[in-house]
Amino acid sequence: MSARTLATPMRASLKPFVASVLVFSALFAFGVRSARAATCESLATLALPDTTITLAEAEAAGKFTPPKPGNLPGPPLDNLPAFCRVAVEVKPTKDSDIKFELWMPASEWNGKFMGLGNGGWAGEISYSGIRDALRRGYAAASTDTGHEGSGGDASFALGHPEKVIDFGYRAVHEMTVKSKAIIAAFYGNALKHSYWNGCSTGGKQGLTEAQRFPHDYDGIIAGAPANFFTHLIVSGIWIAEATREGPTGYLPKEKLPLLHKGVVDACDTLDGVKDGLLENPKRCHSDPNVLLCKGADGPECLTAAQVEAAKKIYAGPKNPRTGEQIFPGLEPGSENGWVFFAGEREPPIVASHFKYLVFKNPNWDFHTLNFDSDVALADKLDKGIITATNPNLKEFFAQGGKLLLYHGWNDGAIAPQNTINYYNSVADAMGGSAKVQDSVRLFMAPGMDHCYGGDGPFDFDTIASLEQWVEKGKAPDLIVAAHLPEGPASAKPDRTRPLCPYPHVAKYNGSGSTDDASNFVCAKE
């Protein structure tokens, strides 16, 4: 066996040790002997590998207006406690420029750290996520993943393979390790726990951490994860083609509410409750043919081409040569969410991948995608840098790590079945679903859109559930979700419902309001 063969597992085993060395070095550098190691401003002189602390300022309680890319002001954040704001640049390679911010409570720190995820192609720090975690007493951080720009634009990747790696996995890991060292220097106390919270790209980032860096976090919340990234991109183009005008016709976004109503009318009561929601859309076999126009096209019917487009979206992309499913289709009930990829022009978030990472041609036309050879090429070039489908989480689970997955059934951006598929793959790798219940649980949310919003209850506290699980060993048997009506942010919920660990579903007990979670139980279908 060669030295090179031995090097990879040795490096992997040293990662937790190196992270610990950074933390203790930070403590030593500030001569920690008291409860507080340093003032906020003195953190500017903290020396960490490949790292420059560009700002370390104490911020007063109240309102804070964070910067946006281009030094423009972002939306103000209210009701903040006093905190130490640290801005950091990390350059692990010559072509890397990873920026992140770490905010630490000036008082009443809960002893914990939280990393916050991004959306789309990232390009900016999630200040609202940091705010929410800070309000809970967390020291919290978010990164731009190594580039500045729009979440729908991957042009940063053209000619910059190291920046692709930064986006894929390196930026979050660097942020996590360096944040822990800064926290140690500031407080002079060891962290009690570290948590990750993200949805969509943030969900993928959480799974990447569990797969690549299992010692970074004790608990991970991964919502609607974009983990099968290359195939998700193909799914977006598949949907875009069906909802944009072409030679064979298309399904216009104005017809989506009509299609949605047809599905709800056909399948609403399959779960025993008439509430406008599908508890499990897999049981719904509504046929869009019932909406077929009897004559000319009109607002209350679908043409034959529109019916076929709808069926195509439900079916999901398939390899035209082999018939292999590339990515799952969207679920019945999600029709109003199909506007995510519908529009007059190309869908930038998915077209960007093939333009800048695959073909390296900014003028590439998404209509030309070959659903056979081009998909294979995308997989080959990715090499698992962005995609995060490895089901082997044994090291993460062995150190007590907990993974909380969730996904809205009405998601029109990422097919919910993708998350179910990943959950099942982890269960299979661990010897069956019964063996993983202590380590990973999946919660499907009826009527919820992509990450948040929708007709069903979509507001729920995954953080509190994960804290109970990690810190007290109490696995979540259900999570109560609330639906918030449109209007003022202070509006009270108009419906609550339990979310149940997959494959269980919420079943009405037969009495009381169907808008009250207490009248439902989690049970097998």
One Martini backbone bead per residue (centre of mass of N, CA, C, O) as a GRO file, in nm:
protein
  525
    1MET     BB    1   0.096   0.037   0.024
    2SER     BB    2   0.076   0.358  -0.025
    3ALA     BB    3   0.112   0.674   0.094
    4ARG     BB    4  -0.133   0.785  -0.064
    5THR     BB    5  -0.340   0.583   0.045
    6LEU     BB    6  -0.300   0.671   0.349
    7ALA     BB    7  -0.362   0.982   0.344
    8THR     BB    8  -0.670   1.016   0.333
    9PRO     BB    9  -0.760   0.891   0.612
   10MET     BB   10  -0.565   1.064   0.777
   11ARG     BB   11  -0.681   1.340   0.708
   12ALA     BB   12  -0.968   1.281   0.808
   13SER     BB   13  -0.882   1.219   1.110
   14LEU     BB   14  -0.750   1.519   1.151
   15LYS     BB   15  -0.977   1.733   1.132
   16PRO     BB   16  -1.078   1.752   1.428
   17PHE     BB   17  -0.798   1.821   1.541
   18VAL     BB   18  -0.746   2.083   1.386
   19ALA     BB   19  -0.992   2.233   1.493
   20SER     BB   20  -0.902   2.220   1.791
   21VAL     BB   21  -0.639   2.373   1.756
   22LEU     BB   22  -0.766   2.641   1.673
   23VAL     BB   23  -0.918   2.691   1.932
   24PHE     BB   24  -0.674   2.674   2.134
   25SER     BB   25  -0.505   2.892   1.995
   26ALA     BB   26  -0.702   3.120   2.046
   27LEU     BB   27  -0.689   3.105   2.353
   28PHE     BB   28  -0.381   3.141   2.382
   29ALA     BB   29  -0.348   3.415   2.232
   30PHE     BB   30  -0.541   3.551   2.478
   31GLY     BB   31  -0.499   3.439   2.757
   32VAL     BB   32  -0.701   3.241   2.892
   33ARG     BB   33  -0.866   3.304   3.237
   34SER     BB   34  -1.155   3.385   3.163
   35ALA     BB   35  -1.477   3.421   3.058
   36ARG     BB   36  -1.334   3.658   2.892
   37ALA     BB   37  -1.096   3.693   2.640
   38ALA     BB   38  -1.229   3.941   2.469
   39THR     BB   39  -1.274   4.191   2.289
   40CYS     BB   40  -1.414   4.267   2.004
   41GLU     BB   41  -1.188   4.450   1.877
   42SER     BB   42  -0.942   4.245   1.934
   43LEU     BB   43  -1.013   4.035   1.703
   44ALA     BB   44  -0.853   4.173   1.466
   45THR     BB   45  -0.570   4.016   1.574
   46LEU     BB   46  -0.648   3.743   1.497
   47ALA     BB   47  -0.476   3.440   1.416
   48LEU     BB   48  -0.547   3.272   1.108
   49PRO     BB   49  -0.555   3.067   0.862
   50ASP     BB   50  -0.612   3.235   0.568
   51THR     BB   51  -0.690   3.499   0.753
   52THR     BB   52  -0.911   3.796   0.766
   53ILE     BB   53  -1.002   4.049   0.986
   54THR     BB   54  -1.198   4.329   0.882
   55LEU     BB   55  -1.405   4.313   1.137
   56ALA     BB   56  -1.459   4.447   1.487
   57GLU     BB   57  -1.779   4.512   1.635
   58ALA     BB   58  -1.984   4.679   1.844
   59GLU     BB   59  -2.335   4.631   1.880
   60ALA     BB   60  -2.622   4.764   1.936
   61ALA     BB   61  -2.921   4.756   2.028
   62GLY     BB   62  -3.170   4.688   1.767
   63LYS     BB   63  -3.075   4.830   1.475
   64PHE     BB   64  -2.967   4.682   1.149
   65THR     BB   65  -2.774   4.753   0.847
   66PRO     BB   66  -2.687   4.562   0.605
   67PRO     BB   67  -2.497   4.465   0.360
   68LYS     BB   68  -2.449   4.455   0.013
   69PRO     BB   69  -2.365   4.391  -0.275
   70GLY     BB   70  -2.183   4.686  -0.352
   71ASN     BB   71  -2.245   4.851  -0.078
   72LEU     BB   72  -2.536   4.816  -0.027
   73PRO     BB   73  -2.819   4.844   0.138
   74GLY     BB   74  -3.012   4.663   0.332
   75PRO     BB   75  -3.243   4.541   0.513
   76PRO     BB   76  -3.355   4.599   0.809
   77LEU     BB   77  -3.286   4.495   1.146
   78ASP     BB   78  -3.473   4.401   1.422
   79ASN     BB   79  -3.451   4.323   1.749
   80LEU     BB   80  -3.157   4.339   1.862
   81PRO     BB   81  -2.905   4.244   2.027
   82ALA     BB   82  -2.621   4.277   2.153
   83PHE     BB   83  -2.314   4.266   1.945
   84CYS     BB   84  -2.056   4.089   1.779
   85ARG     BB   85  -1.901   4.194   1.480
   86VAL     BB   86  -1.763   3.965   1.230
   87ALA     BB   87  -1.543   4.002   0.957
   88VAL     BB   88  -1.444   3.764   0.694
   89GLU     BB   89  -1.145   3.637   0.524
   90VAL     BB   90  -1.087   3.354   0.303
   91LYS     BB   91  -0.769   3.201   0.148
   92PRO     BB   92  -0.696   2.877   0.054
   93THR     BB   93  -0.659   3.005  -0.231
   94LYS     BB   94  -0.574   3.207  -0.497
   95ASP     BB   95  -0.906   3.193  -0.590
   96SER     BB   96  -0.998   3.277  -0.307
   97ASP     BB   97  -1.304   3.459  -0.149
   98ILE     BB   98  -1.412   3.417   0.159
   99LYS     BB   99  -1.710   3.529   0.309
  100PHE     BB  100  -1.794   3.618   0.656
  101GLU     BB  101  -2.027   3.623   0.934
  102LEU     BB  102  -2.004   3.691   1.293
  103TRP     BB  103  -2.240   3.666   1.559
  104MET     BB  104  -2.222   3.781   1.910
  105PRO     BB  105  -2.336   3.787   2.206
  106ALA     BB  106  -2.283   4.006   2.471
  107SER     BB  107  -2.518   3.840   2.610
  108GLU     BB  108  -2.663   3.546   2.678
  109TRP     BB  109  -2.516   3.308   2.589
  110ASN     BB  110  -2.587   2.959   2.500
  111GLY     BB  111  -2.312   2.805   2.392
  112LYS     BB  112  -2.379   2.831   2.077
  113PHE     BB  113  -2.373   2.727   1.728
  114MET     BB  114  -2.472   2.873   1.398
  115GLY     BB  115  -2.527   2.768   1.074
  116LEU     BB  116  -2.610   2.929   0.760
  117GLY     BB  117  -2.781   2.915   0.473
  118ASN     BB  118  -2.849   2.912   0.130
  119GLY     BB  119  -2.942   3.024  -0.201
  120GLY     BB  120  -2.881   2.886  -0.471
  121TRP     BB  121  -2.573   3.051  -0.567
  122ALA     BB  122  -2.567   3.267  -0.378
  123GLY     BB  123  -2.346   3.562  -0.298
  124GLU     BB  124  -2.459   3.592   0.006
  125ILE     BB  125  -2.539   3.684   0.313
  126SER     BB  126  -2.749   3.561   0.582
  127TYR     BB  127  -2.880   3.789   0.788
  128SER     BB  128  -3.158   3.681   0.877
  129GLY     BB  129  -3.046   3.418   0.997
  130ILE     BB  130  -2.864   3.544   1.207
  131ARG     BB  131  -3.079   3.700   1.357
  132ASP     BB  132  -3.251   3.459   1.455
  133ALA     BB  133  -3.022   3.320   1.615
  134LEU     BB  134  -2.945   3.558   1.799
  135ARG     BB  135  -3.223   3.576   1.946
  136ARG     BB  136  -3.156   3.277   2.078
  137GLY     BB  137  -2.828   3.305   2.164
  138TYR     BB  138  -2.652   3.276   1.922
  139ALA     BB  139  -2.380   3.203   1.747
  140ALA     BB  140  -2.359   3.337   1.406
  141ALA     BB  141  -2.325   3.216   1.056
  142SER     BB  142  -2.238   3.342   0.717
  143THR     BB  143  -2.190   3.285   0.364
  144ASP     BB  144  -2.103   3.353   0.016
  145THR     BB  145  -1.911   3.102  -0.096
  146GLY     BB  146  -1.684   3.297  -0.270
  147HIS     BB  147  -1.907   3.507  -0.381
  148GLU     BB  148  -2.059   3.768  -0.573
  149GLY     BB  149  -2.424   3.764  -0.617
  150SER     BB  150  -2.667   3.602  -0.764
  151GLY     BB  151  -2.868   3.320  -0.705
  152GLY     BB  152  -2.911   3.294  -1.044
  153ASP     BB  153  -2.580   3.306  -1.074
  154ALA     BB  154  -2.286   3.122  -1.231
  155SER     BB  155  -2.049   3.307  -1.354
  156PHE     BB  156  -1.819   3.265  -1.141
  157ALA     BB  157  -1.724   2.974  -1.263
  158LEU     BB  158  -1.580   3.091  -1.502
  159GLY     BB  159  -1.252   2.993  -1.472
  160HIS     BB  160  -1.323   2.888  -1.144
  161PRO     BB  161  -1.274   2.602  -0.982
  162GLU     BB  162  -1.230   2.696  -0.685
  163LYS     BB  163  -1.509   2.837  -0.655
  164VAL     BB  164  -1.671   2.578  -0.685
  165ILE     BB  165  -1.559   2.446  -0.431
  166ASP     BB  166  -1.646   2.661  -0.238
  167PHE     BB  167  -1.947   2.625  -0.297
  168GLY     BB  168  -1.972   2.316  -0.249
  169TYR     BB  169  -1.777   2.308   0.057
  170ARG     BB  170  -1.544   2.499   0.172
  171ALA     BB  171  -1.679   2.754   0.293
  172VAL     BB  172  -1.841   2.626   0.525
  173HIS     BB  173  -1.605   2.492   0.669
  174GLU     BB  174  -1.434   2.742   0.716
  175MET     BB  175  -1.645   2.897   0.874
  176THR     BB  176  -1.675   2.693   1.105
  177VAL     BB  177  -1.384   2.676   1.212
  178LYS     BB  178  -1.336   2.984   1.249
  179SER     BB  179  -1.574   3.046   1.433
  180LYS     BB  180  -1.487   2.870   1.672
  181ALA     BB  181  -1.224   3.027   1.726
  182ILE     BB  182  -1.355   3.305   1.779
  183ILE     BB  183  -1.542   3.221   2.007
  184ALA     BB  184  -1.318   3.129   2.198
  185ALA     BB  185  -1.177   3.409   2.214
  186PHE     BB  186  -1.423   3.573   2.323
  187TYR     BB  187  -1.532   3.379   2.571
  188GLY     BB  188  -1.349   3.130   2.689
  189ASN     BB  189  -1.546   2.901   2.589
  190ALA     BB  190  -1.684   2.618   2.525
  191LEU     BB  191  -1.873   2.452   2.325
  192LYS     BB  192  -2.167   2.275   2.336
  193HIS     BB  193  -2.297   2.342   2.040
  194SER     BB  194  -2.362   2.254   1.687
  195TYR     BB  195  -2.552   2.408   1.416
  196TRP     BB  196  -2.759   2.350   1.129
  197ASN     BB  197  -2.938   2.584   0.893
  198GLY     BB  198  -3.123   2.477   0.595
  199CYS     BB  199  -3.246   2.553   0.257
  200SER     BB  200  -3.192   2.394  -0.019
  201THR     BB  201  -2.891   2.479  -0.048
  202GLY     BB  202  -2.877   2.460   0.265
  203GLY     BB  203  -2.950   2.160   0.270
  204LYS     BB  204  -2.709   2.064   0.106
  205GLN     BB  205  -2.493   2.175   0.297
  206GLY     BB  206  -2.570   1.993   0.534
  207LEU     BB  207  -2.512   1.721   0.390
  208THR     BB  208  -2.219   1.781   0.325
  209GLU     BB  209  -2.125   1.796   0.616
  210ALA     BB  210  -2.205   1.506   0.699
  211GLN     BB  211  -2.026   1.370   0.473
  212ARG     BB  212  -1.736   1.540   0.497
  213PHE     BB  213  -1.791   1.691   0.808
  214PRO     BB  214  -1.899   1.522   1.083
  215HIS     BB  215  -1.764   1.734   1.316
  216ASP     BB  216  -1.899   2.021   1.286
  217TYR     BB  217  -2.189   1.891   1.371
  218ASP     BB  218  -2.454   1.779   1.583
  219GLY     BB  219  -2.679   1.934   1.407
  220ILE     BB  220  -2.916   1.899   1.121
  221ILE     BB  221  -3.091   2.117   0.901
  222ALA     BB  222  -3.272   1.986   0.603
  223GLY     BB  223  -3.432   2.160   0.358
  224ALA     BB  224  -3.506   2.094   0.055
  225PRO     BB  225  -3.265   1.948  -0.080
  226ALA     BB  226  -3.004   2.019  -0.336
  227ASN     BB  227  -2.825   1.740  -0.367
  228PHE     BB  228  -2.912   1.657  -0.671
  229PHE     BB  229  -2.801   1.889  -0.858
  230THR     BB  230  -2.772   1.805  -1.159
  231HIS     BB  231  -3.071   1.688  -1.174
  232LEU     BB  232  -3.222   1.937  -1.083
  233ILE     BB  233  -3.143   2.112  -1.322
  234VAL     BB  234  -3.288   1.935  -1.528
  235SER     BB  235  -3.569   1.967  -1.410
  236GLY     BB  236  -3.593   2.274  -1.461
  237ILE     BB  237  -3.581   2.247  -1.772
  238TRP     BB  238  -3.821   2.061  -1.808
  239ILE     BB  239  -4.027   2.265  -1.695
  240ALA     BB  240  -3.961   2.505  -1.877
  241GLU     BB  241  -4.043   2.367  -2.145
  242ALA     BB  242  -4.352   2.321  -2.051
  243THR     BB  243  -4.385   2.663  -1.979
  244ARG     BB  244  -4.293   2.724  -2.277
  245GLU     BB  245  -4.293   2.829  -2.579
  246GLY     BB  246  -4.352   2.600  -2.853
  247PRO     BB  247  -4.407   2.389  -3.120
  248THR     BB  248  -4.606   2.197  -2.912
  249GLY     BB  249  -4.657   2.369  -2.688
  250TYR     BB  250  -4.800   2.487  -2.365
  251LEU     BB  251  -4.800   2.579  -2.012
  252PRO     BB  252  -4.947   2.830  -1.877
  253LYS     BB  253  -4.954   3.004  -1.579
  254GLU     BB  254  -5.268   3.074  -1.596
  255LYS     BB  255  -5.344   2.746  -1.570
  256LEU     BB  256  -5.255   2.644  -1.284
  257PRO     BB  257  -5.510   2.693  -1.102
  258LEU     BB  258  -5.691   2.500  -1.260
  259LEU     BB  259  -5.527   2.244  -1.207
  260HIS     BB  260  -5.533   2.259  -0.899
  261LYS     BB  261  -5.839   2.242  -0.859
  262GLY     BB  262  -5.870   1.963  -0.987
  263VAL     BB  263  -5.704   1.812  -0.773
  264VAL     BB  264  -5.858   1.892  -0.516
  265ASP     BB  265  -6.138   1.792  -0.603
  266ALA     BB  266  -6.036   1.484  -0.634
  267CYS     BB  267  -5.833   1.456  -0.339
  268ASP     BB  268  -5.899   1.589  -0.062
  269THR     BB  269  -6.069   1.332   0.088
  270LEU     BB  270  -5.859   1.091   0.116
  271ASP     BB  271  -5.784   1.180   0.435
  272GLY     BB  272  -6.084   1.267   0.570
  273VAL     BB  273  -6.037   1.580   0.482
  274LYS     BB  274  -6.182   1.901   0.415
  275ASP     BB  275  -5.897   2.145   0.335
  276GLY     BB  276  -5.719   2.172   0.057
  277LEU     BB  277  -5.543   1.908   0.125
  278LEU     BB  278  -5.262   1.681   0.081
  279GLU     BB  279  -5.123   1.458   0.280
  280ASN     BB  280  -5.083   1.239   0.024
  281PRO     BB  281  -5.015   1.268  -0.311
  282LYS     BB  282  -4.969   0.960  -0.388
  283ARG     BB  283  -5.294   0.905  -0.383
  284CYS     BB  284  -5.311   1.086  -0.632
  285HIS     BB  285  -5.498   1.036  -0.966
  286SER     BB  286  -5.522   1.279  -1.132
  287ASP     BB  287  -5.663   1.382  -1.451
  288PRO     BB  288  -5.605   1.630  -1.688
  289ASN     BB  289  -5.820   1.534  -1.904
  290VAL     BB  290  -6.077   1.665  -1.763
  291LEU     BB  291  -5.972   1.961  -1.893
  292LEU     BB  292  -6.040   1.918  -2.174
  293CYS     BB  293  -6.116   2.063  -2.451
  294LYS     BB  294  -6.402   2.058  -2.661
  295GLY     BB  295  -6.268   2.295  -2.814
  296ALA     BB  296  -6.152   2.570  -2.779
  297ASP     BB  297  -5.951   2.761  -2.631
  298GLY     BB  298  -5.951   2.836  -2.270
  299PRO     BB  299  -5.962   2.932  -1.926
  300GLU     BB  300  -6.134   2.636  -1.848
  301CYS     BB  301  -5.904   2.483  -2.019
  302LEU     BB  302  -5.721   2.222  -2.192
  303THR     BB  303  -5.514   2.135  -2.407
  304ALA     BB  304  -5.349   1.873  -2.527
  305ALA     BB  305  -5.066   2.004  -2.484
  306GLN     BB  306  -5.119   2.088  -2.184
  307VAL     BB  307  -5.167   1.808  -2.074
  308GLU     BB  308  -4.885   1.694  -2.151
  309ALA     BB  309  -4.722   1.896  -1.985
  310ALA     BB  310  -4.833   1.812  -1.710
  311LYS     BB  311  -4.745   1.515  -1.726
  312LYS     BB  312  -4.445   1.578  -1.749
  313ILE     BB  313  -4.413   1.708  -1.467
  314TYR     BB  314  -4.512   1.467  -1.299
  315ALA     BB  315  -4.295   1.262  -1.416
  316GLY     BB  316  -4.040   1.371  -1.512
  317PRO     BB  317  -3.728   1.322  -1.602
  318LYS     BB  318  -3.607   1.134  -1.888
  319ASN     BB  319  -3.432   0.912  -2.056
  320PRO     BB  320  -3.472   0.864  -2.399
  321ARG     BB  321  -3.303   0.590  -2.419
  322THR     BB  322  -3.357   0.430  -2.123
  323GLY     BB  323  -3.590   0.556  -1.916
  324GLU     BB  324  -3.454   0.693  -1.695
  325GLN     BB  325  -3.473   0.847  -1.397
  326ILE     BB  326  -3.346   1.161  -1.316
  327PHE     BB  327  -3.605   1.299  -1.177
  328PRO     BB  328  -3.851   1.380  -1.005
  329GLY     BB  329  -4.163   1.471  -0.991
  330LEU     BB  330  -4.420   1.657  -0.935
  331GLU     BB  331  -4.691   1.711  -0.731
  332PRO     BB  332  -4.994   1.693  -0.645
  333GLY     BB  333  -5.066   2.045  -0.561
  334SER     BB  334  -4.805   2.216  -0.698
  335GLU     BB  335  -4.893   2.402  -0.942
  336ASN     BB  336  -4.846   2.699  -0.831
  337GLY     BB  337  -4.520   2.635  -0.816
  338TRP     BB  338  -4.435   2.629  -1.128
  339VAL     BB  339  -4.337   2.933  -1.150
  340PHE     BB  340  -4.039   2.901  -1.080
  341PHE     BB  341  -3.981   2.804  -1.406
  342ALA     BB  342  -4.166   3.008  -1.516
  343GLY     BB  343  -4.169   3.204  -1.832
  344GLU     BB  344  -4.039   3.407  -2.087
  345ARG     BB  345  -3.765   3.314  -2.010
  346GLU     BB  346  -3.505   3.188  -1.890
  347PRO     BB  347  -3.383   2.982  -1.633
  348PRO     BB  348  -3.116   3.087  -1.459
  349ILE     BB  349  -3.044   2.877  -1.230
  350VAL     BB  350  -3.016   2.636  -1.451
  351ALA     BB  351  -2.871   2.748  -1.702
  352SER     BB  352  -2.604   2.828  -1.558
  353HIS     BB  353  -2.476   2.550  -1.528
  354PHE     BB  354  -2.433   2.494  -1.836
  355LYS     BB  355  -2.288   2.754  -1.914
  356TYR     BB  356  -2.043   2.759  -1.673
  357LEU     BB  357  -1.981   2.434  -1.598
  358VAL     BB  358  -2.010   2.273  -1.872
  359PHE     BB  359  -1.981   2.461  -2.156
  360LYS     BB  360  -1.864   2.747  -2.128
  361ASN     BB  361  -2.139   2.917  -2.244
  362PRO     BB  362  -2.326   3.207  -2.229
  363ASN     BB  363  -2.505   3.119  -2.509
  364TRP     BB  364  -2.656   2.896  -2.414
  365ASP     BB  365  -2.939   2.685  -2.493
  366PHE     BB  366  -3.181   2.516  -2.315
  367HIS     BB  367  -3.329   2.378  -2.565
  368THR     BB  368  -3.056   2.188  -2.630
  369LEU     BB  369  -3.087   1.974  -2.433
  370ASN     BB  370  -2.950   1.659  -2.350
  371PHE     BB  371  -3.102   1.396  -2.161
  372ASP     BB  372  -2.833   1.230  -2.184
  373SER     BB  373  -2.533   1.338  -2.246
  374ASP     BB  374  -2.549   1.604  -2.070
  375VAL     BB  375  -2.595   1.467  -1.799
  376ALA     BB  376  -2.339   1.296  -1.796
  377LEU     BB  377  -2.147   1.539  -1.810
  378ALA     BB  378  -2.232   1.681  -1.550
  379ASP     BB  379  -2.150   1.450  -1.362
  380LYS     BB  380  -1.852   1.427  -1.445
  381LEU     BB  381  -1.769   1.727  -1.371
  382ASP     BB  382  -1.855   1.737  -1.069
  383LYS     BB  383  -1.746   1.500  -0.873
  384GLY     BB  384  -1.913   1.582  -0.603
  385ILE     BB  385  -1.889   1.891  -0.532
  386ILE     BB  386  -2.208   1.956  -0.519
  387THR     BB  387  -2.305   1.695  -0.494
  388ALA     BB  388  -2.511   1.516  -0.214
  389THR     BB  389  -2.563   1.153  -0.206
  390ASN     BB  390  -2.428   1.031   0.029
  391PRO     BB  391  -2.544   0.777   0.262
  392ASN     BB  392  -2.283   0.785   0.444
  393LEU     BB  393  -2.337   0.863   0.808
  394LYS     BB  394  -2.175   0.709   1.030
  395GLU     BB  395  -1.985   0.926   1.152
  396PHE     BB  396  -2.202   1.126   1.234
  397PHE     BB  397  -2.365   0.925   1.414
  398ALA     BB  398  -2.132   0.821   1.603
  399GLN     BB  399  -2.111   1.132   1.733
  400GLY     BB  400  -2.441   1.203   1.762
  401GLY     BB  401  -2.571   1.285   1.511
  402LYS     BB  402  -2.842   1.491   1.377
  403LEU     BB  403  -3.111   1.451   1.128
  404LEU     BB  404  -3.331   1.705   0.989
  405LEU     BB  405  -3.591   1.658   0.769
  406TYR     BB  406  -3.761   1.862   0.511
  407HIS     BB  407  -4.080   1.886   0.312
  408GLY     BB  408  -4.282   2.016   0.070
  409TRP     BB  409  -4.538   1.894  -0.126
  410ASN     BB  410  -4.568   2.189  -0.298
  411ASP     BB  411  -4.310   2.185  -0.439
  412GLY     BB  412  -4.185   2.362  -0.747
  413ALA     BB  413  -3.856   2.310  -0.742
  414ILE     BB  414  -3.833   2.048  -0.546
  415ALA     BB  415  -3.879   1.733  -0.538
  416PRO     BB  416  -3.983   1.551  -0.269
  417GLN     BB  417  -3.877   1.264  -0.354
  418ASN     BB  418  -3.577   1.327  -0.318
  419THR     BB  419  -3.578   1.318  -0.005
  420ILE     BB  420  -3.691   1.036   0.022
  421ASN     BB  421  -3.461   0.898  -0.130
  422TYR     BB  422  -3.239   0.979   0.068
  423TYR     BB  423  -3.354   0.860   0.321
  424ASN     BB  424  -3.362   0.567   0.213
  425SER     BB  425  -3.054   0.545   0.159
  426VAL     BB  426  -2.970   0.574   0.453
  427ALA     BB  427  -3.133   0.339   0.565
  428ASP     BB  428  -2.997   0.121   0.391
  429ALA     BB  429  -2.699   0.181   0.492
  430MET     BB  430  -2.808   0.118   0.808
  431GLY     BB  431  -3.033  -0.133   0.791
  432GLY     BB  432  -3.285   0.050   0.815
  433SER     BB  433  -3.535   0.252   0.942
  434ALA     BB  434  -3.528   0.151   1.242
  435LYS     BB  435  -3.208   0.229   1.281
  436VAL     BB  436  -3.245   0.564   1.217
  437GLN     BB  437  -3.443   0.711   1.421
  438ASP     BB  438  -3.204   0.820   1.616
  439SER     BB  439  -3.071   1.011   1.360
  440VAL     BB  440  -3.319   1.023   1.141
  441ARG     BB  441  -3.568   1.263   1.017
  442LEU     BB  442  -3.880   1.297   0.832
  443PHE     BB  443  -4.075   1.591   0.717
  444MET     BB  444  -4.389   1.625   0.578
  445ALA     BB  445  -4.559   1.912   0.416
  446PRO     BB  446  -4.867   1.990   0.364
  447GLY     BB  447  -4.895   2.262   0.136
  448MET     BB  448  -4.599   2.327   0.104
  449ASP     BB  449  -4.361   2.500  -0.020
  450HIS     BB  450  -4.059   2.640  -0.077
  451CYS     BB  451  -3.966   2.625   0.262
  452TYR     BB  452  -4.228   2.824   0.233
  453GLY     BB  453  -4.540   2.840   0.241
  454GLY     BB  454  -4.883   2.816   0.162
  455ASP     BB  455  -5.178   2.633   0.228
  456GLY     BB  456  -5.024   2.509   0.444
  457PRO     BB  457  -4.848   2.437   0.706
  458PHE     BB  458  -4.515   2.632   0.746
  459ASP     BB  459  -4.475   2.699   1.059
  460PHE     BB  460  -4.174   2.582   1.225
  461ASP     BB  461  -3.965   2.436   1.498
  462THR     BB  462  -3.668   2.284   1.438
  463ILE     BB  463  -3.470   2.378   1.655
  464ALA     BB  464  -3.612   2.275   1.911
  465SER     BB  465  -3.615   1.980   1.821
  466LEU     BB  466  -3.306   1.945   1.792
  467GLU     BB  467  -3.225   2.019   2.079
  468GLN     BB  468  -3.377   1.788   2.219
  469TRP     BB  469  -3.228   1.562   2.071
  470VAL     BB  470  -2.926   1.630   2.135
  471GLU     BB  471  -2.949   1.722   2.456
  472LYS     BB  472  -3.198   1.491   2.551
  473GLY     BB  473  -3.285   1.246   2.351
  474LYS     BB  474  -3.550   1.373   2.202
  475ALA     BB  475  -3.728   1.265   1.964
  476PRO     BB  476  -3.933   1.365   1.706
  477ASP     BB  477  -4.280   1.275   1.681
  478LEU     BB  478  -4.353   1.585   1.635
  479ILE     BB  479  -4.456   1.885   1.445
  480VAL     BB  480  -4.587   2.191   1.486
  481ALA     BB  481  -4.787   2.356   1.245
  482ALA     BB  482  -4.843   2.674   1.081
  483HIS     BB  483  -5.084   2.892   0.944
  484LEU     BB  484  -5.037   3.201   0.777
  485PRO     BB  485  -5.185   3.469   0.700
  486GLU     BB  486  -5.230   3.719   0.513
  487GLY     BB  487  -5.036   3.996   0.628
  488PRO     BB  488  -4.949   4.063   0.914
  489ALA     BB  489  -4.692   3.935   1.106
  490SER     BB  490  -4.896   3.920   1.371
  491ALA     BB  491  -5.062   3.706   1.276
  492LYS     BB  492  -5.259   3.451   1.343
  493PRO     BB  493  -5.321   3.143   1.327
  494ASP     BB  494  -5.562   2.935   1.123
  495ARG     BB  495  -5.366   2.673   1.142
  496THR     BB  496  -5.302   2.342   1.271
  497ARG     BB  497  -5.042   2.079   1.234
  498PRO     BB  498  -4.901   1.780   1.224
  499LEU     BB  499  -4.581   1.660   1.181
  500CYS     BB  500  -4.454   1.354   1.055
  501PRO     BB  501  -4.275   1.082   1.057
  502TYR     BB  502  -4.152   0.918   0.819
  503PRO     BB  503  -4.444   0.751   0.696
  504HIS     BB  504  -4.615   0.923   0.858
  505VAL     BB  505  -4.942   1.061   0.935
  506ALA     BB  506  -5.205   1.276   0.964
  507LYS     BB  507  -5.490   1.198   1.175
  508TYR     BB  508  -5.811   1.222   1.224
  509ASN     BB  509  -6.019   1.163   1.521
  510GLY     BB  510  -6.335   1.292   1.457
  511SER     BB  511  -6.291   1.553   1.648
  512GLY     BB  512  -6.315   1.863   1.603
  513SER     BB  513  -6.106   2.072   1.472
  514THR     BB  514  -5.920   2.079   1.162
  515ASP     BB  515  -5.739   2.342   1.280
  516ASP     BB  516  -5.637   2.136   1.512
  517ALA     BB  517  -5.369   1.951   1.613
  518SER     BB  518  -5.506   1.794   1.863
  519ASN     BB  519  -5.700   1.627   1.638
  520PHE     BB  520  -5.429   1.468   1.581
  521VAL     BB  521  -5.245   1.183   1.453
  522CYS     BB  522  -4.974   0.970   1.426
  523ALA     BB  523  -4.981   0.749   1.137
  524LYS     BB  524  -5.033   0.497   0.949
  525GLU     BB  525  -5.188   0.431   0.637
   0.00000   0.00000   0.00000
